Amino acid sequence: MIEIRAGLSIPEDDVTFVFSRSGGPGGQNVNKVATRATLLFDVKGSRALTPEQKARILDRLATRVSHAGVLRVVCQTSRSQAANRAGAIERFAMLLRDALRREKPRTPTKASKGEKARRLDEKRRRSRLKHNRRPTADGD
């Protein structure tokens, strides 16, 4: 089970891994060993998520989810397949945690009378300053 947060875990059966050759430095090892881990998770077909959670994930992670509803997470930071697999799981859990986090609704606030007065006084001061820079009518 992949622990996302308290009360929510994803069974490892719902997650599929695909391994391929990784880019970047690594010498001959790069050409021989498939170390890049791609985690695939079918959001729409998951039994562990409620319909509300699925909708939230599909909305928030729209750039990472395919049209078929499959979330794709890639990790190729290490030269080890096991380390990249663990990194992909960690990133997957973090993405779901962030996507499912409820944001506090913003409470609208008003500017105080003092703030409004200070802003208007500053505008008047700047206006007078600029007005004094203008040439006078007698050509000076």
C-alpha positions in Angstrom: 0.0 0.0 0.0 1.2 3.5 -0.9 0.4 5.8 1.9 -0.9 9.2 0.6 -2.2 10.6 3.9 -4.1 9.5 7.0 -7.1 7.5 5.8 -6.0 7.2 2.2 -3.8 4.6 0.7 -3.4 3.4 -2.9 -3.0 -0.4 -3.4 0.3 -1.2 -5.2 -1.9 -3.3 -7.6 -3.4 -0.1 -9.0 0.1 1.2 -9.9 2.0 0.0 -13.0 5.7 0.5 -13.7 7.4 0.8 -17.0 11.2 0.9 -17.2 13.2 2.3 -20.1 16.7 3.6 -20.8 17.5 6.8 -19.1 19.2 9.8 -20.6 22.0 11.9 -19.3 25.5 10.9 -18.0 26.3 7.4 -17.0 28.7 6.0 -19.6 28.0 2.6 -21.1 25.6 1.9 -18.3 23.0 4.3 -19.9 23.0 2.3 -23.1 22.6 -1.1 -21.5 20.3 -0.8 -18.4 16.7 0.4 -18.2 16.8 2.6 -15.1 14.2 5.3 -15.9 11.0 4.4 -13.9 7.6 5.6 -15.3 4.7 5.1 -12.8 1.3 4.8 -14.4 -1.9 5.2 -12.3 -5.4 4.8 -13.7 -7.2 7.6 -11.8 -10.6 7.0 -13.4 -10.5 3.2 -12.7 -9.1 3.4 -9.2 -11.2 1.7 -6.5 -9.4 3.5 -3.7 -10.6 7.0 -4.6 -14.0 8.5 -4.2 -15.6 10.2 -7.3 -15.0 13.6 -5.7 -11.3 12.8 -5.2 -11.0 11.5 -8.7 -12.5 14.8 -10.1 -10.2 16.9 -7.9 -7.1 14.9 -9.1 -8.2 15.1 -12.8 -8.7 18.8 -12.5 -5.6 19.7 -10.6 -3.2 17.4 -12.4 -4.7 17.8 -15.9 -1.3 18.4 -17.5 0.0 15.0 -16.2 -3.1 13.0 -16.8 -3.9 11.5 -20.3 -7.3 11.6 -22.0 -7.8 8.0 -20.8 -7.4 9.2 -17.2 -3.9 7.7 -16.6 -1.6 9.7 -14.4 2.1 9.4 -15.5 5.0 10.1 -13.1 8.6 9.7 -14.4 11.8 9.5 -12.3 15.3 9.2 -13.8 17.4 11.0 -11.2 19.4 7.9 -10.1 21.4 5.3 -12.0 19.6 2.6 -10.0 16.2 1.2 -11.1 15.2 0.6 -7.5 16.0 4.2 -6.4 14.1 5.6 -9.4 11.1 3.4 -8.6 11.1 4.6 -5.0 11.5 8.2 -6.2 8.5 7.9 -8.6 6.4 6.5 -5.7 7.4 9.4 -3.5 6.7 12.0 -6.1 3.3 10.2 -6.9 2.3 10.4 -3.2 3.3 14.1 -3.0 1.4 15.0 -6.2 -1.8 13.3 -4.9 -1.4 14.8 -1.5 -1.1 18.3 -3.0 -4.0 17.7 -5.4 -6.3 16.5 -2.7 -5.4 19.3 -0.2 -8.4 21.7 0.3 -7.5 25.3 0.2 -8.9 27.7 2.8 -11.5 30.0 1.3 -10.3 33.6 1.1 -12.0 36.0 3.5 -12.5 39.3 1.8 -11.1 42.3 3.7 -11.5 46.1 3.3 -8.8 48.7 3.5 -9.0 50.8 6.7 -9.9 54.5 6.6 -6.4 55.3 7.6 -4.9 53.3 4.7 -7.3 55.0 2.2 -6.4 58.5 3.6 -2.6 57.8 3.5 -2.9 56.6 -0.1 -4.9 59.6 -1.2 -2.5 62.0 0.6 0.4 60.4 -1.2 -1.4 60.8 -4.5 -2.0 64.5 -3.8 1.6 65.0 -2.8 2.9 63.4 -6.0 0.4 65.4 -8.0 1.6 68.7 -6.5 5.2 67.7 -7.0 4.7 67.0 -10.7 2.5 70.1 -11.1 5.4 72.2 -9.7 7.7 70.8 -12.3 5.6 72.2 -15.2 6.8 75.3 -16.9 4.8 78.4 -16.0 2.7 80.5 -18.4 5.4 83.2 -18.8 7.8 80.7 -20.4 10.0 79.8 -17.5 
